[in-house]
Every structure is written in structure tokens, then in C-alpha cells.
Amino acid sequence: MISHKSGLYLPTEKAIVILENYTKEFRYNLKLASPIILGMLGHTFVSFVDNAMVGQLGTAELAAVSLGNSFLFIAMSIGIGFSTAITTLVAEADAANDTIKVKGALKHGLLLCTFIGFMVFFGVLLAKPLMYHMDQPAEVVELAMPYLNLVAASLIPLIIFQAFKQFADGLSQTKYAMWATLLANVVNVVINYFLIFGIWIFPKWGIIGAAIGTLASRIVMLLFIWLLLHYKKKFKAYVTNFNFKDIRKSVLKKIINLGFPSSLQMLFEVAIFTVAIWLSGILGKNSQAANQIALNLSSMTFMVAMGLSVAATIRVGNQKGLKRFSELRRIALSLFLLVIIIDIIFAIMFMVFNNWFPTLYVDETDVKNFVDNQEVIAIAAKLLLVSAFFQISDGIQVVGLGVLRGLQDVKIPTLITFIAYWIVGFPISYYLGLYTEFESAGIWIGLLAGLSVSAILLYIRFNYLSKKLIQQQA
């Protein structure tokens, strides 16, 4: 047998050395991604607090929040998708020490995000009447209508906030958005507590109180990050003295060319989860409430992968700017490996605690709604089992999108996501959900299929492009 002392390695030793080549990046990947993850979990925690508190009012109220948010998710995906182009451009310009391009990316991105924020707000208001034609429970629709008015308005500060967040992320300064989001959560929890349940001198407004909390928290979040960046010396030059008269079409075009496909990628994925909400509504308010519970929990684990995806965009964008393509591939592979390990842990967690997690959202001691609540818990427990299986696929596909976004490859990934979710996933969800005994679980099996196809194809795309760049440089 040959030992490593001779300069050669045994097969197992060689495998360990190769693995360490990727695992040594884990620490920095997590350091960069952790503030992003916490910030994104903060966004999801706003929904968790709304759902957990509203769930105490009854399953109809929880289903109404789910239905209202389904419209919001689609609108959010458009705005947030566009804003990701800012991170890509800022990361590349920062690696090249081009401060003029960094500021230009923020200025033009901020202008576009403000415009998009108002557009999606009005779009949601115009789309509201569709709820009456979607075969949703009547009581759920009536509750959702006024709730949606207020949460739709929160899209404006949220998407403007995203412009500042993506700018800071592009500079690898990921903690500031996290602080803003944590503050927003405190505001949301406090307002929810007083206005949902009518504590102290405040009126009991139910889900309207939850909507007010969401709107107020997002306004605070935007103001906080702007003030923070404005008064931090290292950012002040970038976020002050904007000359909006000097708008370059070439920069706007570049952001749109990167942002629009990214927006479509996010839209295709978010839309199929939104359709899952609507299909669940056809099955009844309890199915819809259970879907909302499973979706909220899955969103929390997804935000961890999403944070790693943003880190992938930043790190790959930096390496692209430096034209270090072998390093680019190694770092990207380290992120794929890290997300797989993390999502295996989440999958196990969902399998073990699938019956307990839903009890966080509904009151098992509520005699009046006892039967409904037990049905919601049972359905949600099944959905979490399916969710356990798609954790890994979901992680791989979102990191894959982040890596390819860092490479500024957005058109082919957009086509991939459309095929995966709407050619593969949607037909399976529709058929199994409405025409078989699988019902709600069948809807989520379709989601699993779509995410798996997306993960496989996006990884193949990255593998092809990264090897091609290395060969061209050789």
C-alpha cells in the first residue's frame, strides 16, 4: 500500500483532501450568508407571527391571510427579482474597485425599484376582484379583501428597501439589512399583539391589525436602512447626492436585462406555490389553512438556502470580475455541498416533528374550532413530510440560480425554471390535487417534481458554463 508520506495518497485519503478543498470555504460562506439568512428569516418571521397570531382567531382567518398573501407573493417576486441585478453589478464593480459603477448601479436600481414598487401595488389592487372567481370559500374571500389593501401598500417600502439591501449585499456588507429586518420584526410583533387581539385600549381588528403591523414594520425597515447607510462613512458617498437627471439608458438596460429574467425565475417558482394555495382553497378552508402552515415553515428553511444563494451571487460575481474561473468553480461547488448538508438536517427535522410543528399555528384547546383545527393539523403534517423530501432539491436549485446570476447567465435559467415548474410541476399538482385521493399532498408532490427537475437542470447548466470558462482561459 502507498502512504501519503511518499507524496501519494490512498484512495480514502485522496477523497478527504478533495473534500477539504471545498469544506474549507464553509466558514466564509456562512460568515457572508448568515446576516442575509437572518434578514430573510426576519421577513418570513413577519409572516410566521401573522399566521401564528391570526391562527388563534380561527381557520377561516388563517386561510384569508393565506389567500391575501398569495397575491402579495407574486407581486413581491417581481420586485425582488429585479433588485437582485443590483447585487450582481455591485459585486463585479466592487471587485474591480470601480466606485463610479457601484454608485451608478445603486442609483439606477433604486429608481427602477421605486417604479416597480408602485406598479406592483396598483397591480395587486386591480387583481383583487379575481378572488371572487377562483372557487375560494366565500367567508375567506370576504376576510381577505380588506387585509390585502394594506399589505399591498407595504410592497412599496419593501421593494425600495430591497434596492438598498442588494446594494449592501453586493459590497459583502450583509449585516445592515439583517439589523433593519430584526427591528421590523419587533415592530410587527408589538403592533400585532395589540391590534389583532385588542389588548389594553386598542381595538380588536383581527387580521386587519396584522396587515397594519406588516405595513408599519416595512416602513420602519426602509427608514432604518436608509439612515444607517446614510450616516455610515463607508457608504455615505454611495447613498447621497444622487443626480437623477443623469440617468443612463445603458445602465438601466443592463439592470433590466439581468433583473427581468431573474424576476421571471422567481415569479415562476413563487407562482406555482401560489397556485398551490389556490388549489388548496378549492379543496376547502382547512386544506388552505394547512397549506399555509406548511408553506410558512418551508419558507423558513428555504430562506437559509436563499441566503447561501445570495452569497453565491456575491462570491461568484467577485471571481468573475477577477477572471479567476477555477476558483469560481471551486467556491460554487462548496456552496452546493454546504446547502445539501444543511437541507438534509432540515429534512430530518420535518420528518421527526411533522405532527408537532402545525400545533404552533392553531389552538388545540379551542373547543369551538376543535374539529377544524385537528383536520388542519393532520393535513399540514402530511405536507411537511413531502416538504422534507424537497428540501434538498429546493436548496440546490436556488443556489444554482445564485451561482448562475453571479455569472450573469440569466436567460437559460429562466427557461429552465419555466419548464420545471409549469411543464412538469403544475400538471402533476393539478391532477393529483384535484382528481386523486392525494388531494393536498398531491399538490405538494407536484412541487417536489418541479423543484427536482429545476435542481438537476440548473446544476448541469453551471457545470457546463464553469468548465467552458476554465477551458477558454487555459
C-alpha positions as CSV (number, residue, x, y, z in Angstrom):
1,M,0.0,0.0,0.0
2,I,1.2,3.5,-0.7
3,S,1.1,6.1,2.1
4,H,0.8,9.8,2.0
5,K,4.4,10.1,3.3
6,S,5.7,9.2,-0.2
7,G,3.8,12.1,-1.7
8,L,0.9,10.0,-2.9
9,Y,-2.4,9.3,-1.2
10,L,-4.6,6.3,-0.6
11,P,-8.0,6.5,-2.3
12,T,-9.7,7.4,1.0
13,E,-7.0,10.0,1.9
14,K,-7.3,11.5,-1.6
15,A,-11.1,11.8,-1.2
16,I,-10.6,13.6,2.1
17,V,-8.1,16.0,0.6
18,I,-10.5,16.7,-2.3
19,L,-13.4,17.2,0.1
20,E,-11.4,19.6,2.3
21,N,-10.8,21.7,-0.8
22,Y,-14.5,22.6,-0.6
23,T,-15.3,22.4,3.1
24,K,-12.6,24.9,3.9
25,E,-14.9,27.5,2.3
26,F,-17.8,26.7,4.6
27,R,-16.7,29.1,7.3
28,Y,-16.5,32.2,5.0
29,N,-19.7,31.1,3.1
30,L,-21.6,31.0,6.4
31,K,-20.0,34.2,7.6
32,L,-21.1,36.0,4.5
33,A,-24.5,34.3,4.3
34,S,-25.5,34.4,8.0
35,P,-26.7,38.0,8.1
36,I,-28.5,37.5,4.8
37,I,-30.2,34.4,6.2
38,L,-31.2,36.1,9.4
39,G,-32.5,39.1,7.5
40,M,-34.6,36.8,5.2
41,L,-35.8,34.8,8.1
42,G,-36.9,38.1,9.5
43,H,-39.1,38.6,6.5
44,T,-40.5,35.1,6.9
45,F,-40.9,35.6,10.6
46,V,-43.2,38.5,9.9
47,S,-45.5,36.0,8.2
48,F,-45.0,33.4,10.9
49,V,-46.1,35.9,13.6
50,D,-49.1,37.0,11.5
51,N,-50.0,33.3,10.9
52,A,-49.5,32.2,14.4
53,M,-51.4,35.1,15.9
54,V,-54.2,35.0,13.3
55,G,-54.5,31.3,13.6
56,Q,-55.7,31.8,17.2
57,L,-58.8,33.5,15.7
58,G,-59.8,30.5,13.6
59,T,-59.1,28.6,10.4
60,A,-61.1,31.0,8.2
61,E,-58.9,33.9,9.3
62,L,-55.8,31.9,8.7
63,A,-57.0,30.9,5.3
64,A,-57.8,34.5,4.5
65,V,-54.3,35.6,5.3
66,S,-53.0,32.8,3.1
67,L,-55.2,33.9,0.2
68,G,-54.3,37.5,0.5
69,N,-50.6,36.8,0.8
70,S,-50.8,34.6,-2.3
71,F,-51.4,37.8,-4.4
72,L,-48.7,39.5,-2.5
73,F,-46.1,36.8,-3.1
74,I,-46.5,37.1,-6.9
75,A,-46.0,40.9,-6.8
76,M,-43.0,40.6,-4.4
77,S,-41.3,38.1,-6.6
78,I,-41.3,40.6,-9.5
79,G,-39.8,43.4,-7.4
80,I,-37.3,41.3,-5.5
81,G,-36.3,39.5,-8.7
82,F,-35.4,42.8,-10.4
83,S,-33.5,44.0,-7.4
84,T,-31.1,41.0,-7.5
85,A,-29.4,42.6,-10.5
86,I,-28.1,45.3,-8.2
87,T,-26.1,42.8,-6.2
88,T,-24.6,41.2,-9.3
89,L,-23.4,44.6,-10.8
90,V,-22.2,46.0,-7.5
91,A,-20.2,42.8,-6.6
92,E,-18.5,42.9,-10.0
93,A,-17.7,46.6,-9.9
94,D,-16.5,46.4,-6.3
95,A,-14.1,43.6,-7.2
96,A,-12.7,45.9,-9.9
97,N,-12.6,48.9,-7.4
98,D,-14.9,50.9,-9.7
99,T,-16.7,53.2,-7.2
100,I,-18.5,55.1,-10.0
101,K,-20.1,51.9,-11.3
102,V,-21.1,50.9,-7.8
103,K,-22.9,54.2,-7.2
104,G,-24.4,54.0,-10.7
105,A,-25.8,50.6,-10.1
106,L,-27.4,51.7,-6.8
107,K,-28.9,54.9,-8.3
108,H,-30.4,53.3,-11.3
109,G,-31.5,50.2,-9.3
110,L,-33.2,52.4,-6.7
111,L,-35.1,54.3,-9.4
112,L,-36.3,51.1,-11.0
113,C,-37.3,49.5,-7.7
114,T,-39.3,52.6,-6.7
115,F,-41.1,52.5,-10.0
116,I,-41.7,48.7,-9.7
117,G,-42.9,49.1,-6.1
118,F,-45.7,51.4,-7.2
119,M,-46.6,49.3,-10.2
120,V,-47.0,46.1,-8.3
121,F,-49.0,47.9,-5.6
122,F,-51.5,49.1,-8.2
123,G,-51.4,45.7,-9.9
124,V,-52.4,43.9,-6.8
125,L,-55.3,46.3,-6.3
126,L,-56.5,45.7,-9.8
127,A,-56.2,41.9,-9.4
128,K,-58.2,41.7,-6.2
129,P,-61.6,41.0,-7.8
130,L,-60.1,37.8,-9.2
131,M,-60.6,36.3,-5.8
132,Y,-64.4,36.1,-6.4
133,H,-63.8,33.9,-9.5
134,M,-61.3,31.4,-8.1
135,D,-63.7,29.0,-6.3
136,Q,-62.4,30.0,-2.9
137,P,-64.6,29.8,0.3
138,A,-66.8,32.9,0.4
139,E,-66.1,33.7,4.0
140,V,-62.3,33.5,3.3
141,V,-62.6,35.9,0.4
142,E,-64.6,38.5,2.4
143,L,-62.0,38.4,5.1
144,A,-59.1,38.6,2.7
145,M,-60.3,41.7,0.7
146,P,-59.6,44.4,3.3
147,Y,-56.5,42.7,4.5
148,L,-55.0,42.8,1.0
149,N,-55.4,46.5,0.7
150,L,-53.0,47.3,3.5
151,V,-50.4,44.6,2.8
152,A,-50.4,45.6,-0.9
153,A,-49.3,49.1,0.2
154,S,-46.4,47.5,2.1
155,L,-44.9,46.4,-1.2
156,I,-43.7,49.9,-1.9
157,P,-41.4,50.3,1.1
158,L,-40.4,46.6,0.9
159,I,-39.1,46.8,-2.7
160,I,-37.4,50.1,-2.2
161,F,-35.7,48.5,0.8
162,Q,-34.6,45.7,-1.4
163,A,-32.6,48.2,-3.6
164,F,-30.6,49.3,-0.5
165,K,-30.3,45.7,0.7
166,Q,-29.0,44.3,-2.6
167,F,-26.5,47.2,-2.8
168,A,-25.1,46.5,0.6
169,D,-25.0,42.7,-0.2
170,G,-23.0,43.4,-3.3
171,L,-20.4,45.1,-1.2
172,S,-20.4,42.0,1.1
173,Q,-21.8,44.1,3.9
174,T,-24.7,41.8,4.7
175,K,-25.4,42.7,8.3
176,Y,-27.1,46.0,7.8
177,A,-30.2,44.6,6.2
178,M,-30.3,42.0,8.9
179,W,-30.5,44.7,11.6
180,A,-33.2,46.5,9.7
181,T,-35.3,43.3,9.4
182,L,-34.9,42.4,13.1
183,L,-36.1,45.9,14.1
184,A,-39.1,45.4,11.7
185,N,-40.0,42.2,13.4
186,V,-40.1,43.8,16.8
187,V,-42.4,46.5,15.4
188,N,-44.6,43.9,13.7
189,V,-44.9,41.7,16.9
190,V,-45.8,44.6,19.1
191,I,-48.5,46.0,16.7
192,N,-49.9,42.6,16.0
193,Y,-50.2,41.8,19.7
194,F,-52.2,45.0,20.5
195,L,-54.3,45.2,17.3
196,I,-55.1,41.6,16.5
197,F,-56.5,40.8,19.9
198,G,-57.5,44.3,21.1
199,I,-55.1,44.5,24.1
200,W,-55.4,47.4,26.6
201,I,-57.0,50.5,25.0
202,F,-56.6,49.3,21.4
203,P,-59.4,48.0,19.2
204,K,-59.7,44.3,18.3
205,W,-59.1,44.4,14.5
206,G,-58.2,40.8,13.8
207,I,-56.4,40.3,10.5
208,I,-56.6,44.0,9.7
209,G,-54.4,44.5,12.8
210,A,-51.9,42.0,11.3
211,A,-52.0,44.0,8.0
212,I,-51.3,47.3,9.8
213,G,-48.4,45.6,11.6
214,T,-46.9,44.4,8.3
215,L,-47.2,47.8,6.7
216,A,-45.7,49.7,9.6
217,S,-42.8,47.3,10.0
218,R,-41.8,47.6,6.4
219,I,-41.9,51.4,6.5
220,V,-39.6,51.3,9.6
221,M,-37.4,48.8,7.9
222,L,-36.8,51.1,4.9
223,L,-36.2,54.2,7.0
224,F,-33.8,52.4,9.3
225,I,-31.6,51.0,6.5
226,W,-31.5,54.4,4.7
227,L,-30.5,56.2,7.8
228,L,-27.9,53.5,8.6
229,L,-26.3,53.7,5.2
230,H,-26.6,57.5,5.1
231,Y,-24.6,58.0,8.3
232,K,-22.0,55.2,7.9
233,K,-18.9,56.9,6.5
234,K,-18.0,54.0,4.1
235,F,-21.5,54.1,2.4
236,K,-22.3,57.9,2.5
237,A,-20.6,58.7,-0.8
238,Y,-22.7,56.0,-2.5
239,V,-26.2,56.8,-1.0
240,T,-26.0,60.7,-1.0
241,N,-26.0,63.4,-3.7
242,F,-27.9,61.3,-6.3
243,N,-28.3,63.2,-9.6
244,F,-31.4,61.7,-11.1
245,K,-31.2,64.0,-14.1
246,D,-28.1,62.0,-15.1
247,I,-29.8,58.7,-15.9
248,R,-28.0,56.5,-18.4
249,K,-30.1,54.2,-20.6
250,S,-27.2,51.8,-20.9
251,V,-27.1,51.2,-17.1
252,L,-30.9,50.9,-17.0
253,K,-30.8,48.4,-19.9
254,K,-28.2,46.3,-18.2
255,I,-30.2,46.1,-14.9
256,I,-33.3,45.3,-16.8
257,N,-31.5,42.6,-18.9
258,L,-30.3,41.0,-15.7
259,G,-33.2,41.8,-13.5
260,F,-36.1,40.9,-15.7
261,P,-35.1,37.2,-16.3
262,S,-34.2,36.9,-12.6
263,S,-37.7,38.3,-11.8
264,L,-39.2,35.7,-14.1
265,Q,-37.2,33.0,-12.4
266,M,-38.6,34.0,-9.0
267,L,-42.1,34.5,-10.5
268,F,-42.2,31.0,-12.0
269,E,-41.3,29.4,-8.7
270,V,-43.4,31.7,-6.4
271,A,-46.4,31.4,-8.8
272,I,-46.5,27.6,-8.6
273,F,-46.5,27.8,-4.8
274,T,-49.2,30.5,-5.1
275,V,-51.3,28.1,-7.3
276,A,-50.8,25.5,-4.6
277,I,-52.6,27.9,-2.2
278,W,-55.4,28.4,-4.7
279,L,-55.8,24.7,-5.4
280,S,-55.9,24.1,-1.7
281,G,-58.7,26.7,-1.4
282,I,-60.7,24.7,-3.9
283,L,-60.4,21.7,-1.5
284,G,-61.7,23.8,1.4
285,K,-60.6,26.3,4.1
286,N,-59.0,23.7,6.2
287,S,-56.8,22.5,3.3
288,Q,-55.9,26.1,2.6
289,A,-55.0,26.8,6.2
290,A,-52.9,23.6,6.4
291,N,-51.2,24.6,3.1
292,Q,-50.3,28.0,4.7
293,I,-48.8,26.4,7.7
294,A,-46.6,24.0,5.7
295,L,-45.7,26.8,3.3
296,N,-44.7,29.2,6.1
297,L,-42.5,26.5,7.7
298,S,-40.9,25.5,4.4
299,S,-40.3,29.2,3.6
300,M,-38.2,29.5,6.8
301,T,-35.9,26.7,5.7
302,F,-35.8,28.0,2.2
303,M,-34.5,31.3,3.4
304,V,-31.3,29.6,4.6
305,A,-30.7,28.3,1.1
306,M,-31.7,31.7,-0.3
307,G,-29.1,33.3,1.9
308,L,-26.5,30.9,0.5
309,S,-27.8,31.8,-2.9
310,V,-27.1,35.5,-2.4
311,A,-23.6,34.6,-1.0
312,A,-23.1,32.5,-4.2
313,T,-24.0,35.5,-6.4
314,I,-21.6,37.8,-4.5
315,R,-18.7,35.3,-4.4
316,V,-19.1,34.1,-8.0
317,G,-19.6,37.7,-9.2
318,N,-16.3,38.7,-7.5
319,Q,-14.4,35.8,-9.0
320,K,-15.9,36.6,-12.4
321,G,-14.7,40.2,-12.1
322,L,-11.2,38.9,-11.2
323,K,-11.4,36.3,-14.0
324,R,-10.4,33.5,-11.6
325,F,-12.6,30.8,-13.1
326,S,-11.1,27.8,-11.4
327,E,-11.6,29.5,-8.0
328,L,-15.1,30.4,-9.1
329,R,-16.0,26.8,-9.8
330,R,-14.4,25.6,-6.5
331,I,-16.3,28.2,-4.5
332,A,-19.6,27.5,-6.2
333,L,-19.2,23.7,-5.6
334,S,-18.5,24.4,-1.9
335,L,-21.8,26.3,-1.7
336,F,-23.7,23.4,-3.4
337,L,-22.2,21.0,-0.9
338,L,-23.0,23.2,2.1
339,V,-26.6,23.7,1.1
340,I,-27.0,19.9,0.7
341,I,-25.7,19.2,4.2
342,I,-27.9,21.9,5.8
343,D,-31.0,20.8,3.9
344,I,-30.5,17.1,4.9
345,I,-30.7,18.3,8.5
346,F,-33.9,20.3,7.8
347,A,-35.4,17.2,6.0
348,I,-34.8,15.1,9.1
349,M,-36.3,17.8,11.3
350,F,-39.5,17.9,9.2
351,M,-39.8,14.2,9.3
352,V,-39.4,13.9,13.1
353,F,-41.6,16.9,14.1
354,N,-44.2,16.9,11.3
355,N,-47.0,16.4,13.8
356,W,-45.8,19.0,16.3
357,F,-45.0,22.0,14.1
358,P,-48.6,22.6,13.0
359,T,-49.7,22.9,16.6
360,L,-47.7,26.2,16.8
361,Y,-50.3,27.8,14.5
362,V,-53.7,26.6,15.8
363,D,-55.1,26.3,19.3
364,E,-55.8,22.7,20.1
365,T,-57.7,23.7,23.2
366,D,-60.2,25.8,21.2
367,V,-63.4,23.8,21.7
368,K,-65.4,25.8,19.2
369,N,-63.0,25.1,16.3
370,F,-61.6,21.7,17.6
371,V,-62.7,19.6,14.6
372,D,-61.4,22.1,12.1
373,N,-58.1,22.5,13.9
374,Q,-57.5,18.8,14.1
375,E,-58.1,18.4,10.4
376,V,-55.7,21.3,9.7
377,I,-53.0,19.7,11.8
378,A,-53.4,16.3,10.1
379,I,-53.2,17.7,6.6
380,A,-50.3,20.0,7.5
381,A,-48.4,17.0,9.0
382,K,-48.6,15.2,5.6
383,L,-47.5,18.2,3.7
384,L,-44.4,18.6,5.9
385,L,-43.4,15.0,5.0
386,V,-43.5,15.9,1.3
387,S,-41.6,19.1,2.1
388,A,-38.9,17.1,3.9
389,F,-38.2,15.4,0.6
390,F,-37.9,18.5,-1.5
391,Q,-35.6,20.4,0.9
392,I,-32.5,19.2,-0.9
393,S,-33.9,19.9,-4.4
394,D,-35.1,23.4,-3.3
395,G,-31.6,24.2,-1.9
396,I,-29.7,23.0,-4.9
397,Q,-32.0,24.9,-7.4
398,V,-31.8,28.2,-5.5
399,V,-28.0,28.1,-5.0
400,G,-27.8,27.2,-8.7
401,L,-29.7,30.3,-9.6
402,G,-27.5,32.4,-7.4
403,V,-24.3,30.9,-9.0
404,L,-25.6,31.5,-12.5
405,R,-26.7,35.0,-11.6
406,G,-23.2,35.7,-10.4
407,L,-22.0,34.5,-13.9
408,Q,-24.6,36.9,-15.3
409,D,-26.3,33.9,-17.0
410,V,-30.0,34.5,-16.6
411,K,-31.8,33.7,-19.8
412,I,-31.3,29.9,-20.0
413,P,-32.0,29.5,-16.2
414,T,-35.3,31.4,-16.8
415,L,-36.3,28.9,-19.4
416,I,-35.3,26.0,-17.1
417,T,-37.4,27.3,-14.2
418,F,-40.4,27.7,-16.5
419,I,-40.1,24.1,-17.8
420,A,-39.5,22.7,-14.4
421,Y,-42.4,24.4,-12.6
422,W,-45.0,24.8,-15.3
423,I,-44.4,22.0,-17.8
424,V,-43.5,19.4,-15.1
425,G,-44.7,20.6,-11.7
426,F,-48.0,22.3,-12.3
427,P,-49.8,19.4,-14.3
428,I,-48.8,17.0,-11.5
429,S,-50.0,19.3,-8.8
430,Y,-53.3,19.9,-10.6
431,Y,-54.1,16.3,-11.4
432,L,-53.0,14.7,-8.1
433,G,-54.5,17.5,-6.0
434,L,-58.0,17.7,-7.6
435,Y,-58.5,14.3,-9.2
436,T,-57.0,11.8,-6.8
437,E,-57.2,10.9,-3.2
438,F,-53.8,12.5,-2.5
439,E,-55.6,15.9,-2.5
440,S,-53.3,18.4,-0.7
441,A,-50.4,16.0,-0.5
442,G,-50.7,15.5,-4.3
443,I,-50.4,19.3,-4.8
444,W,-47.1,19.2,-3.0
445,I,-45.9,16.1,-4.8
446,G,-46.1,18.3,-7.9
447,L,-44.0,20.9,-6.2
448,L,-41.4,18.3,-5.4
449,A,-41.3,17.2,-9.0
450,G,-40.8,20.7,-10.3
451,L,-38.1,21.6,-7.8
452,S,-36.2,18.4,-8.5
453,V,-36.2,18.9,-12.3
454,S,-35.1,22.6,-11.7
455,A,-32.2,21.5,-9.4
456,I,-30.9,18.9,-11.9
457,L,-31.0,21.2,-15.0
458,L,-29.5,24.2,-13.2
459,Y,-26.6,22.2,-11.9
460,I,-26.0,20.8,-15.4
461,R,-26.0,24.4,-16.7
462,F,-23.5,25.6,-14.1
463,N,-21.2,22.6,-14.7
464,Y,-21.2,23.3,-18.4
465,L,-20.5,27.0,-18.1
466,S,-17.9,26.8,-15.4
467,K,-15.9,24.1,-17.3
468,K,-16.2,26.1,-20.5
469,L,-14.8,29.3,-18.9
470,I,-11.8,27.4,-17.5
471,Q,-11.1,25.7,-20.8
472,Q,-11.2,29.1,-22.6
473,Q,-8.8,30.6,-20.2
474,A,-6.3,27.7,-20.5
